[in-house]
Amino acid sequence: MGYEEEIPEQWKGGSTLTPIIQALDHYTAQGRARWHTPGHKGRFSLPYLVSEWDVTEVRELTPKSIGMDVIRQSEDLMAESFGVLKSRYSVQGATLPVMAAVMAASPPRSRVVVDRIAHQSVHSALVLGNLEPVWAYSSQGPGAYPLPVDDKERARLIMESRPQAVVVTNPTYEGLSAPLVETHRVCRELNIALIVDEAHGTHFFGHEGFPATALIQGADLVCHGAHKTEVSLTQTGILHINTSAGWIPRVQEAWDMLATSSPSYLLLASLDYLQYLRHHDNYHQSWNSLAKNMRKMWHTWENEGLFILQSWWERQGGQADPAKLTVVGDGQRLLDAMEPFGVEEKSDPLGVTLIVTPQDDTEVIARALEHCARTCSGGRLIGERRRLWPHARQVVSPYTAWHAEREWVPLSLASNRIAARSLIPYPPGIPIVVPGERIDSDVILWLEENRAWYPRRTGDLRGVEKAFDPLSPGRGEEGLWVVKEAVS
């Protein structure tokens, strides 16, 4: 039954344009596997999706500043399932937990060591909090995919710069993870807050065969994007306070400033259902089984000629998430091969990434990979020449550049200018250049190689815009926002 048959008779006869509904109807009607977020994959029974439950903060549902309420009760049960002091529910994905954590830990104008592969939410917190980043850069692996920042190198930066806080991104978007032993040791020695954006690792804790979660590595604040792999609805996230109750009021202050005052109770109910599942053995066993099955699949299809990024990382001694599967090769050919079977989470010119959860049918994934192995002879192309993450130099702080007078310039004139806004391929949502960085030749070369890819299919390139002024000398061209004059 199409959605048109559900429209009440009295509403018919007006505008027939419902573009979002029509797009959703078209997408779901194709019936292909969903190798992307959210983790329920449209295959899991969601008992909380009833319109009667879409209410606001009334009567027994009202959050209370003092005392217990139903949200706090559920959050406490979630905290118990993760073994932490306190968990906070977000209906703004992992973005709210990340931004609240950074701002709770860092007074204005303080220095923060940040993994440069951080999600745009971290960079937004740097602007809002008027913070000075000290970038911890990572190397790139096969397919030019960013690897986790080296633990010892990050620890060296911390010792050198003595920041107020450290913000780690672990795992990477592709599920590659590294230990935080030295980072944690130095942070404890110097009494520095350790924040970990573990948005893609909600499912790590308590499960066999997955990377070590930051919750057992001593992180103070850990941010989870629950919807990415779990059965909760899109836009759900969690912030865990892990080491000291002293963080609770500081997080609360930042949370109150950033969070919506009208949270969706459907989203909160989906988080409540997740904590309920986490208290049952069957839930955990489903993840343990997935880890075993996916590793077998990695090895099977590597033997058939495919290059699996996660398996490669484990051979280097790293930890990889078996809920991620990145096939490195000719991105377009891989996409074409997978098209009849399912829809990817992320793609780029040198590979395709799938998110796999216990809700997926792994037989369909196996058929897709078999087709890739048969048709993609370039499956082992690793493409070291691509510049996926240029290392632009920070000239002024993100806050200073964001608030400086700006102007739009065509790409042909952008080289050597200071960025006023971020340039972000999405997914993964990691900025290529952030406000305050100089747009150098590497950034321009990256744009030349990659900008045609992201507007197609699943993806977008945010920050590249056409001229707004019809009298602009670059009218019709694409360009970037840059700082108008030198700032200090």
Backbone hydrogen bonds, N-H to C=O, Kabsch-Sander energy under -0.5 kcal/mol:
donor,donor_aa,acceptor,acceptor_aa,energy
5,E,2,G,-1.1
6,E,3,Y,-1.6
7,I,3,Y,-0.5
7,I,4,E,-1.1
11,W,8,P,-1.7
12,K,8,P,-0.5
12,K,9,E,-1.3
14,G,11,W,-0.7
18,T,16,T,-0.9
22,Q,18,T,-2.9
23,A,19,P,-2.1
24,L,20,I,-2.6
25,D,21,I,-2.6
26,H,22,Q,-2.3
27,Y,23,A,-2.6
28,T,24,L,-2.6
29,A,25,D,-1.7
30,Q,26,H,-0.8
30,Q,27,Y,-0.9
31,G,28,T,-1.1
33,A,341,F,-2.1
35,W,33,A,-0.7
35,W,343,V,-2.2
39,G,227,H,-2.0
39,G,230,E,-0.7
40,H,230,E,-0.6
41,K,38,P,-1.5
43,R,40,H,-2.1
44,F,40,H,-0.7
49,L,46,L,-1.6
50,V,48,Y,-1.8
53,W,50,V,-1.8
54,D,51,S,-1.6
55,V,53,W,-1.8
58,V,56,T,-1.6
61,L,58,V,-2.9
62,T,59,R,-1.8
70,V,60,E,-0.6
73,Q,69,D,-2.4
74,S,70,V,-2.1
75,E,71,I,-2.8
76,D,72,R,-2.3
77,L,73,Q,-1.6
78,M,74,S,-2.2
79,A,75,E,-2.7
80,E,76,D,-2.1
81,S,77,L,-1.6
82,F,78,M,-1.2
82,F,79,A,-0.5
83,G,79,A,-1.1
84,V,79,A,-2.1
85,L,241,I,-1.3
86,K,241,I,-1.6
88,R,239,L,-2.5
90,S,237,G,-2.9
92,Q,93,G,-0.5
93,G,235,Q,-2.1
95,T,92,Q,-0.7
96,L,92,Q,-1.2
98,V,94,A,-2.5
99,M,95,T,-2.6
100,A,96,L,-2.8
101,A,97,P,-2.3
102,V,98,V,-2.4
103,M,99,M,-2.3
104,A,100,A,-2.2
105,A,101,A,-1.6
106,S,102,V,-1.0
109,R,129,G,-0.6
109,R,130,N,-3.4
110,S,107,P,-1.6
112,V,132,E,-2.5
113,V,165,A,-2.0
114,V,112,V,-0.5
114,V,134,V,-2.1
115,D,167,V,-2.1
116,R,136,A,-2.3
118,A,115,D,-1.6
120,Q,429,G,-1.8
122,V,119,H,-1.4
123,H,119,H,-1.2
124,S,120,Q,-2.5
125,A,121,S,-1.8
126,L,122,V,-1.7
127,V,123,H,-1.5
128,L,124,S,-2.8
129,G,125,A,-2.6
130,N,127,V,-1.0
131,L,126,L,-2.5
132,E,110,S,-2.8
134,V,112,V,-2.6
135,W,133,P,-0.5
136,A,114,V,-2.7
137,Y,135,W,-0.7
141,G,145,Y,-3.4
143,G,382,I,-3.3
144,A,141,G,-1.9
145,Y,142,P,-1.1
147,L,139,S,-2.9
154,R,150,D,-2.4
155,A,151,D,-2.2
156,R,152,K,-2.1
157,L,153,E,-2.0
158,I,154,R,-2.1
159,M,155,A,-2.3
160,E,156,R,-2.1
161,S,157,L,-2.7
162,R,158,I,-2.3
164,Q,111,R,-3.3
165,A,111,R,-0.9
166,V,193,A,-2.4
167,V,113,V,-3.0
168,V,166,V,-0.6
168,V,195,I,-2.9
170,N,168,V,-0.6
170,N,197,D,-1.4
172,T,176,L,-2.4
175,G,172,T,-2.2
177,S,319,Q,-3.3
184,H,180,L,-2.8
185,R,181,V,-2.3
186,V,182,E,-2.4
187,C,183,T,-2.2
188,R,184,H,-2.3
189,E,185,R,-2.3
190,L,186,V,-2.3
191,N,187,C,-0.6
191,N,188,R,-0.6
192,I,187,C,-2.9
193,A,164,Q,-1.3
195,I,166,V,-3.0
195,I,193,A,-0.6
196,V,221,L,-2.6
197,D,168,V,-3.4
197,D,195,I,-0.5
198,E,196,V,-1.2
198,E,223,C,-1.5
201,G,198,E,-2.5
202,T,199,A,-0.5
204,F,201,G,-1.8
207,H,204,F,-1.8
210,F,207,H,-0.7
216,I,213,T,-1.4
217,Q,214,A,-1.0
219,A,214,A,-1.8
220,D,194,L,-1.8
221,L,194,L,-1.6
222,V,240,H,-2.0
223,C,196,V,-2.4
224,H,238,I,-3.1
225,G,199,A,-1.1
226,A,224,H,-1.0
227,H,236,T,-1.6
228,K,225,G,-2.0
229,T,226,A,-0.8
230,E,226,A,-2.1
236,T,233,L,-1.0
237,G,90,S,-2.2
238,I,224,H,-2.5
239,L,88,R,-2.1
240,H,222,V,-3.0
241,I,86,K,-3.3
242,N,220,D,-2.9
242,N,240,H,-0.7
243,T,220,D,-0.7
247,W,244,S,-1.6
248,I,245,A,-1.4
250,R,246,G,-0.6
251,V,247,W,-2.8
252,Q,248,I,-2.3
253,E,249,P,-2.0
254,A,250,R,-1.7
255,W,251,V,-3.0
256,D,252,Q,-2.7
257,M,253,E,-1.2
258,L,254,A,-1.5
259,A,255,W,-3.0
265,Y,55,V,-0.7
268,L,264,S,-2.2
269,A,265,Y,-2.2
270,S,266,L,-1.6
271,L,267,L,-1.6
272,D,268,L,-2.3
273,Y,269,A,-2.3
274,L,270,S,-1.5
275,Q,271,L,-2.3
276,Y,272,D,-1.8
277,L,273,Y,-2.4
278,R,274,L,-2.3
279,H,275,Q,-0.6
279,H,276,Y,-1.1
280,H,277,L,-2.2
283,Y,280,H,-0.6
284,H,280,H,-1.1
285,Q,281,D,-2.6
286,S,282,N,-1.8
287,W,283,Y,-1.1
288,N,284,H,-2.2
289,S,285,Q,-2.5
290,L,286,S,-1.7
291,A,287,W,-2.2
292,K,288,N,-1.5
293,N,289,S,-2.4
294,M,290,L,-2.9
295,R,291,A,-1.8
296,K,292,K,-1.7
297,M,293,N,-1.9
298,W,294,M,-2.7
299,H,295,R,-2.1
300,T,296,K,-2.4
301,W,297,M,-2.3
302,E,298,W,-1.8
303,N,299,H,-1.8
305,G,302,E,-1.7
306,L,301,W,-2.5
307,F,328,V,-0.6
307,F,379,G,-0.7
308,I,306,L,-0.7
309,L,307,F,-0.7
309,L,326,T,-2.4
312,W,308,I,-2.1
313,W,309,L,-2.2
314,E,310,Q,-1.9
315,R,311,S,-1.7
316,Q,312,W,-1.0
316,Q,313,W,-0.5
317,G,314,E,-1.4
318,G,313,W,-2.3
319,Q,177,S,-1.9
321,D,175,G,-2.1
324,K,321,D,-1.9
325,L,354,L,-2.0
327,V,325,L,-0.6
327,V,352,V,-2.4
328,V,307,F,-2.7
328,V,326,T,-0.6
329,G,350,L,-1.3
331,G,329,G,-0.9
331,G,349,P,-2.4
334,L,330,D,-2.6
335,L,331,G,-2.4
336,D,332,Q,-2.4
337,A,333,R,-2.1
338,M,334,L,-2.0
339,E,335,L,-1.7
341,F,338,M,-2.0
342,G,338,M,-2.1
343,V,33,A,-2.3
345,E,353,T,-1.8
346,K,353,T,-1.7
348,D,351,G,-2.2
351,G,348,D,-1.7
352,V,327,V,-1.9
353,T,346,K,-3.0
354,L,325,L,-2.6
355,I,35,W,-1.6
356,V,323,A,-3.3
356,V,354,L,-0.5
360,D,357,T,-2.3
362,T,360,D,-0.9
364,V,361,D,-0.9
365,I,361,D,-1.2
366,A,362,T,-2.4
367,R,363,E,-1.9
368,A,364,V,-2.1
369,L,365,I,-2.5
370,E,366,A,-2.2
371,H,367,R,-2.0
372,C,368,A,-2.1
373,A,369,L,-2.7
374,R,370,E,-1.7
375,T,371,H,-2.1
376,C,372,C,-2.8
377,S,375,T,-0.9
379,G,376,C,-1.4
381,L,378,G,-2.1
386,R,383,G,-1.5
388,L,386,R,-1.1
392,A,390,P,-0.9
395,V,393,R,-0.5
395,V,436,G,-3.2
396,V,436,G,-1.5
401,A,397,S,-2.4
402,W,398,P,-2.4
403,H,399,Y,-1.9
404,A,400,T,-0.8
407,E,482,V,-2.6
409,V,480,L,-2.5
411,L,478,E,-2.4
413,L,410,P,-2.3
414,A,411,L,-1.3
416,N,439,I,-3.9
417,R,414,A,-2.0
419,A,417,R,-0.5
419,A,437,E,-2.9
420,A,481,W,-2.4
421,R,481,W,-1.0
423,L,433,V,-2.4
424,I,422,S,-0.5
424,I,462,R,-3.2
426,Y,460,D,-3.4
429,G,425,P,-2.3
430,I,425,P,-0.6
432,I,423,L,-3.3
433,V,423,L,-1.1
436,G,419,A,-2.8
437,E,434,V,-2.2
438,R,393,R,-2.6
439,I,417,R,-3.4
440,D,438,R,-1.1
444,I,440,D,-1.8
445,L,441,S,-2.6
446,W,442,D,-2.3
447,L,443,V,-2.3
448,E,444,I,-2.3
449,E,445,L,-2.0
450,N,446,W,-2.2
451,R,447,L,-2.5
453,W,450,N,-1.7
454,Y,450,N,-1.0
456,R,453,W,-1.6
459,G,457,R,-1.1
460,D,426,Y,-2.0
462,R,424,I,-2.9
462,R,460,D,-0.6
464,V,461,L,-0.7
465,E,463,G,-0.6
465,E,479,G,-2.4
467,A,477,E,-1.0
472,S,469,D,-2.0
475,R,472,S,-1.8
477,E,474,G,-2.6
479,G,465,E,-2.8
480,L,409,V,-2.2
482,V,407,E,-3.0
482,V,480,L,-0.5
483,V,418,I,-2.9
484,K,405,E,-3.1
485,E,405,E,-0.5
